[in-house]
């Protein structure tokens, strides 16, 4: 969503690099470019004005003029101000002292509340809670059925006593759901309300009645990140009419300009708490302003990547694989282990999204978008078409075996050969890292034990000690060397060849050696 904004900001900062000192004209030009980039991203005008004012004040101060690298300092200022616009610190859910904790969802029609209710329930279940989804959207056709299906997919409970489609009292359903949650020992109740417009007085009153009936601990306003400034206007109207405690951004994976996401926290004074960036239940997480600012500025999001890895990979499995890679130059690491690691990576989410979280990947947007997500499926098909012996020792895969594997997996023979070659390269690299040698061509990691990760070059023999390729000349060299050793031994030099070369025998003793 923020690709266009990221590209514009990157081009702006590129013009600053290489300048030892920034003049007031440089800062004005940079502020102008940032202003245009934000306005083109559909950020609210009051937010843009306040943002640019802060950047200019800080950039013109001592902070930049005394900096060793003014361009990097300006980027740092923009990053910090962007974090402030996005809400500052991460806002966590407030839980009730006595369960159940009641969370009420509200928002525009079509903003994705029902789907988001399932994602939130699935996320809370992963946090160790037992959530219950409550169907209080009795206006939209099939809204109750949709919530039931979403709850089943998420593996959480659902309370839907009314059929909906205009039938039933949503306020009574909300009230009864609290008693049902206490009876069935659900510790969180997520109330899905009907979509509404800010000017719809009847539905706004219904939302206020549900709020008064269940006294929610959190009221979350769901904002469609793709609809721009209208989302901000509706959020203000709902804040004044019913009130809410936090914002949830849905459809953050869209290709719209994303100005609403950058504006809503600043305009409404309510922080963004969650963000949904895909259609799957796992495409949902807590919103971190600092990480989002880092993504917008093209600096990646390593912390989120690490958290996803920790949630997916078990410590025991990681230790088992590490021990295999560290022993016998990684030869114990088989294609079965290779396939297991790839399947674990797939559980972390889309490959393109994972790669996009790495620092420096902003310059490779086109390549990331063209990542073939089905490559893991093809690789799995090839490996599963092998016999156990071939998986344990791929070196035995000859031409006839490759042809059989290719037929079994539905690929070309060359694909089987390429996979095995990539496997050996990956195993060699991972084994080197596991043993502390560092990656090829990269300096070693301090404290990891392998030094620079390269073998020491053999010292060339000193000139004068080289053996000739001519047999007659080589024999003469050997005789001269033997003579020097005898001379050195006579005067206690032992095997010190350097001493034998520099020692000169007195004339009166030379006749004994002739």
Rosetta blueprint (number, residue, H / E / L):
1 X L
2 X L
3 X H
4 X H
5 X H
6 X H
7 X H
8 X H
9 X H
10 X H
11 X H
12 X H
13 X H
14 X H
15 X L
16 X L
17 X L
18 X L
19 X L
20 X L
21 X L
22 X L
23 X L
24 X H
25 X H
26 X H
27 X H
28 X H
29 X H
30 X H
31 X H
32 X H
33 X H
34 X H
35 X H
36 X H
37 X H
38 X H
39 X H
40 X H
41 X L
42 X L
43 X L
44 X L
45 X H
46 X H
47 X H
48 X H
49 X H
50 X H
51 X H
52 X H
53 X H
54 X H
55 X H
56 X H
57 X H
58 X H
59 X H
60 X L
61 X L
62 X H
63 X H
64 X H
65 X H
66 X L
67 X L
68 X L
69 X L
70 X H
71 X H
72 X H
73 X H
74 X H
75 X H
76 X H
77 X H
78 X H
79 X H
80 X H
81 X H
82 X H
83 X H
84 X H
85 X H
86 X L
87 X L
88 X L
89 X L
90 X L
91 X L
92 X L
93 X L
94 X L
95 X L
96 X L
97 X L
98 X L
99 X L
100 X L
101 X E
102 X E
103 X E
104 X E
105 X E
106 X E
107 X E
108 X L
109 X L
110 X L
111 X L
112 X L
113 X H
114 X H
115 X H
116 X H
117 X H
118 X H
119 X H
120 X H
121 X H
122 X H
123 X H
124 X H
125 X H
126 X H
127 X L
128 X L
129 X L
130 X L
131 X E
132 X E
133 X E
134 X E
135 X E
136 X E
137 X L
138 X L
139 X L
140 X L
141 X L
142 X L
143 X H
144 X H
145 X H
146 X H
147 X H
148 X H
149 X H
150 X H
151 X H
152 X H
153 X H
154 X H
155 X L
156 X L
157 X E
158 X E
159 X E
160 X L
161 X L
162 X L
163 X L
164 X E
165 X L
166 X L
167 X E
168 X L
169 X L
170 X H
171 X H
172 X H
173 X H
174 X H
175 X H
176 X H
177 X H
178 X H
179 X H
180 X H
181 X H
182 X H
183 X H
184 X H
185 X L
186 X L
187 X L
188 X E
189 X E
190 X E
191 X E
192 X E
193 X E
194 X L
195 X L
196 X L
197 X L
198 X L
199 X L
200 X L
201 X H
202 X H
203 X H
204 X H
205 X H
206 X H
207 X H
208 X H
209 X H
210 X H
211 X H
212 X H
213 X H
214 X H
215 X L
216 X L
217 X L
218 X E
219 X E
220 X E
221 X E
222 X E
223 X E
224 X E
225 X L
226 X L
227 X L
228 X L
229 X H
230 X H
231 X H
232 X H
233 X H
234 X H
235 X H
236 X H
237 X H
238 X H
239 X H
240 X H
241 X H
242 X L
243 X L
244 X L
245 X L
246 X E
247 X E
248 X E
249 X E
250 X E
251 X L
252 X L
253 X L
254 X L
255 X L
256 X L
257 X L
258 X L
259 X H
260 X H
261 X H
262 X H
263 X H
264 X H
265 X H
266 X H
267 X H
268 X H
269 X L
270 X L
271 X L
272 X E
273 X E
274 X E
275 X E
276 X E
277 X L
278 X L
279 X L
280 X L
281 X L
282 X L
283 X L
284 X E
285 X E
286 X E
287 X L
288 X L
289 X H
290 X H
291 X H
292 X H
293 X H
294 X H
295 X H
296 X H
297 X L
298 X L
299 X L
300 X L
301 X L
302 X H
303 X H
304 X H
305 X H
306 X H
307 X H
308 X H
309 X H
310 X H
311 X H
312 X H
313 X L
314 X L
315 X H
316 X H
317 X H
318 X H
319 X H
320 X H
321 X H
322 X H
323 X H
324 X H
325 X H
326 X H
327 X L
328 X H
329 X H
330 X H
331 X L
332 X L
333 X L
334 X L
335 X H
336 X H
337 X H
338 X H
339 X H
340 X H
341 X H
342 X H
343 X H
344 X H
345 X H
346 X H
347 X H
348 X L
349 X L
350 X L
351 X H
352 X H
353 X H
354 X H
355 X H
356 X H
357 X L
358 X L
359 X L
360 X L
361 X H
362 X H
363 X H
364 X H
365 X H
366 X H
367 X H
368 X H
369 X H
370 X L
371 X L
372 X L
373 X L
374 X L
375 X H
376 X H
377 X H
378 X H
379 X H
380 X H
381 X H
382 X H
383 X H
384 X H
385 X L
386 X L
387 X L
388 X H
389 X H
390 X H
391 X H
392 X H
393 X L
394 X H
395 X H
396 X H
397 X L
398 X L
399 X H
400 X H
401 X H
402 X H
403 X H
404 X H
405 X H
406 X H
407 X H
408 X H
409 X H
410 X L
411 X L
412 X L
413 X H
414 X H
415 X H
416 X H
417 X H
418 X H
419 X H
420 X H
421 X H
422 X H
423 X H
424 X H
425 X H
426 X H
427 X H
428 X H
429 X H
430 X H
431 X H
432 X H
433 X H
434 X H
435 X L
436 X L
437 X L
438 X L
439 X L
440 X L
441 X L
442 X L
443 X L
444 X L
445 X L
446 X L
447 X L
448 X L
449 X L
450 X L
451 X L
452 X L
453 X L
454 X L
455 X L
456 X L
457 X L
458 X L
459 X L
460 X L
461 X L
462 X L
463 X L
464 X L
465 X L
466 X L
467 X L
468 X L
469 X L
470 X L
471 X H
472 X H
473 X H
474 X H
475 X H
476 X H
477 X H
478 X H
479 X H
480 X H
481 X H
482 X H
483 X H
484 X H
485 X H
486 X H
487 X H
488 X H
489 X H
490 X H
491 X L
492 X L
493 X L
494 X L
495 X L
496 X L
497 X H
498 X H
499 X H
500 X H
501 X H
502 X H
503 X L
504 X L
505 X L
506 X L
507 X H
508 X H
509 X H
510 X H
511 X H
512 X H
513 X H
514 X L
